[in-house]
């Protein structure tokens, strides 16, 4: 009787177990990098929150000064949000979508939503682009297809942010995770998408009707969103360069690329903000 298939299956299982063991060992070896990541992150956050360089609102504006035009502001209780209306929608929507998907248990999801939902999410990106071009045409040329307004900027931004959150989580899992769930859709059905829309609608109402005491939580949330996108992009590139493609079994394996990502993100934000300040002061460019 031929036992070759059984032998091959046992060999495959043995190889898989050895690979998992190696990945778990590499996760344990990442502990010093985890401490470095936490130390750097806490130091930078403490600097933004507590350094005596103007008000906290001013410091938050400076964090994103080089990556946002900071025009067409939203105000809450007389305080100006650090990001412009459209970017507030995009990055608050992004972060809200990621939190929502994680709450749904999509942390390892690696399959596109049904095509109808995928097309709708892609359409949200297109709609944001059209609204952005319409607004820019008025700013630089004095003409437009329709009157731009912050309500549309925030709404289209939130749609873009929802799509960005879903697609970035999907790409992260497909590219880096060893145990990605290719059988699990990042957004499974219309009910889940409706739930995301309810979250986005709640965010929309907060941005326009929140009481004054919610200014700082919303400002911090939006800044965390834009910094998070930049940080995730840097972590992704660093992880790919350091050979972690398809090898992440535990998130602490990303401690080294995350540490590199924190440094790169801080440098990029600081350099871009410094460049913009120099251009404003030296060249009169806003």
Order of alpha helices (4+ residues) and beta strands (2+ residues): alpha-alpha-alpha-beta-beta-alpha-beta-alpha-alpha-beta-alpha-alpha-alpha
